[in-house]
Amino acid sequence: MDRSRSWWIGTIGAILVAGSMLGYLTYTKSLDFRLKVSDGDTLTLEHMERTWKIQPESTVKLLVNSELESLLIDFPVISGYWTLNVRSPELMKGEVRADISTLNTGNRYRDETLKDWVYFYVKAYPEVTFQLDKVENWNRSWIEGKPNTMSIEGTLTVRNVSQKVIFPVEVLHRNNQIYVNGTGEINIQDFGITNILDPESKEINETKLSVQFVLGEGDTLTN
């Protein structure tokens, strides 16, 4: 092969590679531009319709009240997802899992007591789960930074006992993340757990489950 022919082949190859890289960079920049929004902007399907994954900074807390005292139980290790389907909210799916072995009240002795068989029985039932069944009052039009109020219905399972629960929540999208905040009342005795505070009292402890979820982007929906 002569030098001139070799030079032309090399030049054409370099042009093709450069063209491919330019095309990829142009596509990436256009995608970034499409996904960047400011407070007050209307969100599109590209922003919303995907499987969002619970991030490590999320928290689940159980607030227990009796006539004599209050107790806050923190469950710091949680995981899960929420698949948003803006066009068909009835097709949404979601799940939350909390590692009960990591519960924390700020008192090591009390933590170990709550992990025993009388209460959460961690050895036999190491997780509490929530399975999403339905979302009520879903708003099809979302604004960046503006909270939406809705109700999330699902099945809460503790100690292998499942109960239907409803959580009123406030949800907003900001900077490619979704924030979910809400508190719902539950009866801990429905799950086979005696009063955590004042066990001998006939008055059932008031218990509220509070969630603060931060969800990051996952896979885009394909349907």
C-alpha positions in Angstrom: 0.0 0.0 0.0 1.5 3.4 -1.0 1.8 6.2 1.4 -0.9 8.5 -0.1 -3.5 5.7 0.1 -2.5 4.9 3.7 -2.8 8.6 4.5 -6.3 8.9 3.1 -7.5 5.8 4.9 -6.1 7.1 8.2 -7.6 10.6 7.6 -11.1 9.1 6.8 -10.9 6.9 9.9 -10.1 9.9 12.1 -12.9 11.9 10.7 -15.4 9.1 11.3 -14.2 8.7 15.0 -14.4 12.4 15.5 -17.8 12.6 14.0 -19.1 9.8 16.3 -17.7 11.4 19.4 -19.2 14.8 18.4 -22.6 13.2 17.9 -22.4 11.5 21.3 -21.4 14.7 23.0 -24.2 16.6 21.3 -26.8 14.0 22.3 -25.5 14.0 25.9 -25.6 17.8 26.1 -29.1 17.9 24.7 -30.2 15.3 27.2 -28.7 17.2 30.1 -30.4 20.4 28.9 -33.7 18.6 28.6 -33.5 17.3 32.1 -32.4 20.5 33.8 -35.3 22.5 35.2 -35.7 25.4 37.6 -38.4 25.9 40.3 -41.7 26.7 38.6 -41.0 24.8 35.4 -43.5 22.1 34.3 -42.0 18.6 34.4 -42.2 16.2 31.5 -42.5 12.5 31.3 -38.7 12.3 30.8 -38.3 13.8 34.3 -40.9 11.7 36.1 -41.6 8.3 34.5 -38.9 6.0 35.8 -38.1 3.8 38.8 -36.9 5.9 41.6 -34.6 4.3 44.2 -34.5 5.2 47.9 -31.3 6.9 48.9 -29.2 6.3 52.1 -30.2 9.6 53.7 -33.8 8.5 53.9 -35.3 7.8 57.3 -38.2 5.9 58.9 -39.2 6.7 62.5 -41.8 5.3 64.9 -43.1 7.7 67.5 -44.7 6.0 70.5 -46.7 7.9 73.1 -48.2 6.9 76.4 -49.7 8.9 79.3 -46.3 9.0 81.0 -43.7 9.3 78.2 -42.7 9.4 74.6 -40.2 7.3 72.6 -38.8 7.8 69.2 -37.5 4.7 67.4 -35.3 5.3 64.4 -34.8 2.7 61.6 -31.7 4.1 59.8 -31.2 1.3 57.2 -33.9 1.2 54.6 -34.1 0.4 50.9 -36.7 0.3 48.2 -38.1 1.9 45.1 -41.1 3.7 43.6 -41.9 3.2 39.9 -43.8 6.3 38.7 -46.3 6.0 35.9 -47.7 9.5 35.2 -50.1 8.4 32.5 -51.4 5.3 34.4 -51.1 5.9 38.1 -53.0 2.6 38.8 -49.9 0.8 37.4 -47.5 2.3 39.9 -45.4 -0.1 42.0 -43.3 0.5 45.1 -41.7 -1.2 48.0 -39.9 -0.2 51.2 -37.8 -2.5 53.4 -36.5 -1.5 56.8 -33.7 -3.5 58.6 -35.1 -3.9 62.1 -31.8 -5.1 63.6 -30.5 -1.5 63.2 -33.2 0.2 65.2 -32.0 3.0 67.5 -33.6 4.7 70.4 -30.4 6.3 71.8 -30.4 3.7 74.6 -28.6 0.4 74.0 -30.4 -1.5 76.6 -33.8 -0.5 75.3 -32.7 -1.3 71.8 -31.9 -4.8 72.7 -35.2 -5.2 74.6 -37.2 -4.0 71.6 -35.3 -6.6 69.4 -36.5 -9.4 71.7 -39.4 -11.8 71.0 -41.9 -9.7 73.0 -41.6 -6.8 70.6 -40.0 -6.9 67.1 -38.4 -10.4 67.4 -35.5 -9.5 65.1 -34.1 -13.0 64.9 -37.2 -14.4 63.3 -38.4 -11.3 61.5 -35.4 -9.1 60.6 -37.4 -6.8 58.2 -40.5 -4.6 58.1 -41.9 -4.2 54.6 -44.3 -1.9 52.9 -45.9 -2.8 49.5 -47.6 -0.1 47.5 -51.2 -0.9 46.5 -52.7 2.4 45.4 -52.0 6.2 45.1 -54.9 8.5 45.6 -55.2 12.2 44.5 -52.3 11.8 42.0 -51.6 15.0 40.2 -50.8 14.4 36.5 -49.2 17.9 36.1 -46.1 18.4 38.2 -44.2 21.7 38.8 -40.5 21.7 39.8 -40.2 22.5 43.5 -44.0 22.5 44.2 -45.2 19.9 46.7 -48.1 17.6 45.8 -50.4 16.2 48.5 -51.7 12.7 48.1 -52.5 9.4 50.0 -50.4 6.3 49.6 -52.2 3.0 50.4 -50.4 -0.2 50.9 -49.7 -3.3 52.9 -47.4 -3.0 56.0 -45.9 -6.3 57.2 -44.4 -6.6 60.7 -43.6 -9.9 62.4 -45.1 -11.7 59.4 -48.4 -10.0 60.1 -49.8 -7.8 57.2 -52.2 -4.9 57.6 -53.6 -2.3 55.2 -52.4 1.2 56.0 -52.9 4.7 54.5 -50.2 7.4 54.6 -51.0 11.1 53.7 -47.8 12.3 52.1 -46.3 15.4 50.5 -44.2 14.8 47.5 -42.1 17.1 45.4 -39.5 16.9 42.6 -36.3 19.0 42.8 -32.9 18.7 41.2 -33.6 15.2 39.7 -34.7 13.9 43.1 -38.1 13.1 44.6 -38.8 13.9 48.3 -41.6 12.1 50.2 -42.6 13.2 53.6 -45.6 11.9 55.6 -46.9 10.5 58.9 -49.6 7.9 59.5 -51.1 6.4 62.6 -50.8 2.6 63.1 -51.9 0.3 65.9 -48.8 -1.6 66.9 -50.9 -4.3 68.6 -52.4 -5.3 65.3 -49.0 -6.8 64.5 -48.8 -8.8 67.7 -46.6 -6.3 69.6 -47.6 -5.3 73.2 -47.4 -1.8 74.5 -43.9 -0.6 74.0 -44.4 1.9 76.8 -46.3 1.0 80.0 -46.8 -2.7 79.0 -49.3 -3.2 81.9 -51.5 -0.3 81.0 -54.9 -1.0 79.5 -54.5 2.1 77.3 -53.0 1.3 73.9 -49.9 3.3 73.0 -50.4 5.9 70.4 -48.0 5.1 67.5 -47.2 7.1 64.5 -44.9 6.1 61.6 -43.1 8.9 60.0 -41.2 8.7 56.7 -38.7 11.1 55.0 -37.6 9.5 51.7 -35.1 10.9 49.2 -35.4 9.0 45.9 -32.8 9.2 43.2 -33.1 8.5 39.5 -33.2 4.9 38.3 -34.3 3.2 35.1 -36.6 5.0 32.6 -39.9 3.2 32.0 -40.1 1.4 28.6 -43.9 1.0 28.3 
